[in-house]
Amino acid sequence: MDNLLPRKALFVYTICLLSLTPITKGDYPPFFSLDCPNTTLSTTSTYAPNSTYKTNLNTLFSTLSSHSNNASNGFYNFTAGTSPPDIAYGLFLCRGDISSAECQDCIVYATRNVLEWCPKSKRVIVWLEGCMLRYSDEYIFARQDRGFVGVLHNVRNVTNETSFNEVLGEVMDDIVNRASSDDSGKKFATAQVNYSPLLTLYGLAQCTPDISDSDCKTCIRDCISTFPSCCDAKQGAIVRLPSCNVSGYMSPEYLINGKFSAKSDVFSFGVLVLEIISGKRNNFYHSDDAANLLSYAWKLWREGTPLDLLDPTLEGSYTRNEVTRCIHIALLCVQDDPDARPSMATIVLMLNSYSTTLPLPQQPRFLGRSGIGSNIIPELQPNQSISRSTQSTVNEASISEVEPR
């Protein structure tokens, strides 16, 4: 472990720095997809404001929102009403790597705004970055729906399409098998493959847990088969169907910014440091509350036990302050907000000078905070504010380091 810092500093100097493209916010939340049928073409798929269906829909929204903070696998379905055609069937699915509190934030936001996005329709599917809300007057549970919802992709192309497609295929093959047979019950999987010595391609796939393993695999493959026609050679993309979704990208902010940046490289560096310290890949699975290495490291940091991340084979060959500082720096590198991540020059200073005070790390990107916390919550009306409680221990104060003699 004593040789870890020089190796990391050497790695820092080899990373290419590019410019950062600012984020432009539209009328809808980030990563927004909506399936809202044209209600002018059919009266059977619409409802009146004072109808029984609308009453059942209100009950459905209330029930889904109240169960969104304790759904063990991030999924819940409910039926409101007993008499067709006024029965409202509904469900939600939260991304497999976000917390229960964030899941609730996302679902509450969706249920409070969906009628503005799609008024009068009985059959709606809305995807946000961290969750999906779906309701219908037709039975929708435990059925693979192959209808189309939406595609989001980066506008820029990769420079080496052949190489990119080969690596993307490797990622997709991995996640389609692991998501469909996920023992956690979430039907969720992430993966990463080295695209080049310094760049990593990430992938994510998830199905609604109520469909079978075989239907999940078919659904994910349907998403993947859409990539060549919609997103061929694009630097990042998300394909969404009613029963599943798949995404592939080079760094977490890649779909937003439109190109690589210095802060994308910083993120990859932070992941590398955590992998070295833990002896694990970022896509390892730990528990329901830690879907990958980043979320596990963040969980331990908040609980005040960051050294629990350490590879057991390193026992007795490290300095506690040094390892804790390395973990602290790594968490700064993988923060949700790219602008909050330190520059490479600052990282070198942090690694080589214990006199430099480290700022408090914010939540990593892979926990989904950007779409739920920083973008969705501020858009709620004043009388719809959401409060969340978070546990914090280590992150309540900067760590004071003592230079070993």
CORCOR-V988566 format. One line per field, one symbol per residue. ss: DSSP state (a for helix, b for strand, c for the rest). phi: phi as a letter, one per 20 degrees, with the letter a starting at -180 (. if undefined). psi: psi as a letter, one per 40 degrees, with the letter a starting at -180 (. if undefined). A space follows every 50 residues. Layout:
ss->???
phi->???
psi->???
This chain:
ss->cccaaaaaaaaaacccccccccccccccccccbbbbcccccccccbcccc caaaaaaaaaaaaaaaacccccccbbbbbbcccccccbbbbbbbccccca aaaaaaaaaaaaaaaaacccbccbbbbcccbbbbbbcccccccccccbbb bbbcccbcccaaaaaaaaaaaaaaaaaaaacccccccbbbbbbbcccccb bbbbbbbcccccaaaaaaaaaaaaaaaaaaaccbcbbbbbbccbbbbbbc cccaaaaccccaaaaaaaaaaaaaaaaaccccccccbccbccaaaaaaaa aaaccaaaaccaaacccccaaaaaaaaaaaaaacbccaaacccaaaaaaa aacccccccccccbaaacaaaaaaccaaaccaaacccccccccaaacccc ccccc
phi->.feffgfffffgfeeedcedefedeefdfflecbdcgfffebefeccegd efffffffffffffffefecffdmbbcbddocdfeefdebbccdgfddff ffgfgffffffedffefbfmeeccccddfdacdbbaedfcelcfdefeda ccbfeedfecffffffffffffffffffffdfffnelcbcbbcfebgdcc ddcbbbdffeefgfffffffffffffggedcgmffabcdcdfdabccbae bgeffefnafbgffffgffffffffffemcefefddafebebffffffff ffencfffffggfegncbdgfffffffgfffffdfgegfefffffffgff fdcffffefffeffffemfgfdeedegfeffgecfddcdcebcgeebfee ddffe
psi->ddedddddddddeehhhiihhihhhadiiifhihhgiheeehedeiiidf idddddddddddddddeeeehdefiiiihhiehifehhhiiihiiefiid dddddddddddeededdgiehehihhhideihhhiieiheifhhheihdi hhiieiiidgddddddddddddddddddddfheeeefiiiiiihdideih hiihiiiheeiiddddddddddddedddddfheieiihhhideiiiihid ideddddeiiidddddddddddddddddeiideihdadegeadddddddd ddeefdeedhhdeehefihddddddddddddddeidhddeiiiddddddd deheehhhihiihideeedddddddddeeiidefihiihihhcdeeiihh ihhi.
